[in-house]
Amino acid sequence: GDSVTQMEGPVTLSEEAFLTINCTYTATGYPSLFWYVQYPGEGLQLLLKATKADDKGSNKGFEATYRKETTSFHLEKGSVQVSDSAVYFCALSGGAGSYQLTFGKGTKLSVIP
Amino acid sequence: DTGVSQDPRHKITKRGQNVTFRCDPISEHNRLYWYRQTLGQGPEFLTYFQNEAQLEKSRLLSDRFSAERPKGSFSTLEIQRTEQGDSAMYLCASTDRGSYNEQFFGPGTRLTVL
């Protein structure tokens, strides 16, 4: 079945550092890929998405590129802020005609001033 | 703009009791999903509705769980004879047909079974 593997956390970075959170997936067909973010005390929010190979999703300075050849969708940001502290989830949908999201376990990011 | 809402936000119950949660999706979203999230894990799919039809159920959804969406609008998730292992955050999400399955999540209902 479909699965998502993302790097284990927690990740602690200083403000303005470069962020990479690795995500790889296993799916049949052509899934859509997503990054969701969960800020402390809040619900899941969609951060960015990509629906086909080589698409780049971007939002709030975060980027991720859909790499079919390496089945990856790594999240990057050039300069993190304290306000980026949250849990980040990689997810996929529709790999085999199904509609539900399959999530990774999440990576907790803490950014210190 | 009202997002997905869930009620209650928190529920504490004793083992063996029945509980029911409600989800109100974004209006005109025809697809509604239920997920369960335990501490340190990502959400796991439970079930999915398109309008009032329940189209898919996970093997996680034991026969103690039942979900309905009677008029294709709000949905309820009932857990009968709760067990301590049912303690989790229950999330609801909705989506519009034409959005590449971009799902919008509610704040969740945190269930604690004592």
Interface residues (C-beta under 8 A of the other chain):
Chain A: V4 S32 F34 Y36 E42 G43 L44 Q45 L46 K49 T51 F89 A91 S93 G94 S98 Y99 Q100 L101 T102 F103 G104 K105 G106
Chain B: R31 Y33 Y35 G40 Q41 G42 P43 E44 F45 Y48 L55 E56 S58 L91 A93 Y100 N101 E102 Q103 F104 F105 G106 P107 G108
